[in-house]
Amino acid sequence: MHGNDGSSNYEDVHLTADLLYELASPSRCAILYELLRRGEARLSDVARVLNMSMQEAHRNMTRLVDAGLAAKNTNGRFMLTEYGILAARQLDYFMFIAKHRDLLRSYNVAGVPSMFINRLSELANCRVVLGVSAVLEKLKALEAGAEEYINIIVAQAWYEEGSILIDRLSNGISVRMIFTSSTIVPKEIIDSDIPKVMRGFKIKGTLDTRLVDGVGAAVYISERQAGLMLPNPSGIFDMNMLLLSDDRRFHTWCNDLFMHYWSRADEVRHGIEGVVKIVE
């Protein structure tokens, strides 16, 4: 942060450091989570639920109160202040980036719109799937299990996926797909009957395909589950890593990202053959 003269605003930096210092305790973070979840609680209840001694709970609650993050109400219960609520809601953001710090050396969110990077806390409850075979198996299960809709930002297509989508479309499932000029499609798909069959569903209106210049992430979404794929530092989706979850917040984040690109995409009118990367 900088002032009008371009110099660093060290006062703001110190205020931020003070907040992070108060958060730099597993006990205080656990108390913040508990108060955020419960709304208000007696100190004895906090100590019992978090398996703390009363002395430890009192010491850390006092720190939170002194920092302005918590306060005692007229009922003798502790609750978060507005400042505390906002701070507690960001704990999942730091949890996500800390938990996946090693993963973020190999994959990045550089191309994801900043409004979604600011919401990374919503991705906290997910599991990591590693390895191409494992990733493909999870994506197959996600798409084959859809009963209402499938939304996909296509990083790389594979033959069996085409068969799965045709099966789902045949059962009345709505499918929306976003392609980019860097989407990889094997030549065996282009040479098969899959594009022709897909065009038939497009004419019927159950399949909709659109094109954007580029995306910062690929998503695979059904009404039950969502998967998120990030590019490596070279900007390539290597199909080697997938974040997967049925958590509501994770699902919402992925679907909002899909709709962000969907609203800015152009309709694919004459097939995808001329707009994607076709590989042997």
ABEGO torsion letter per residue (X at the ends): XBBAAGBBBAAAAAAAAAAAAAABBAAAAAAAAAAAAAGBBBAAAAAAAAGBBAAAAAAAAAAAAAAGABBBBAAGBBBBBAAAAAAAAAAAAAAAAAAAAAAAAABBAAABBAAAAAAAAAAABBBBBBEAAAAAAAAAAAAAABAABBBBBBABBBAAAAAAAAAAAAAGBBBBBBBBAABBBBAAAAABAAAAAAAAAAAAGABBBBBBABBABBBBBBAABBBBBBBBAAGBBAGABBBBBABAAAAAAAAAAAAAAAAABBBBAAEAAAABBBBX
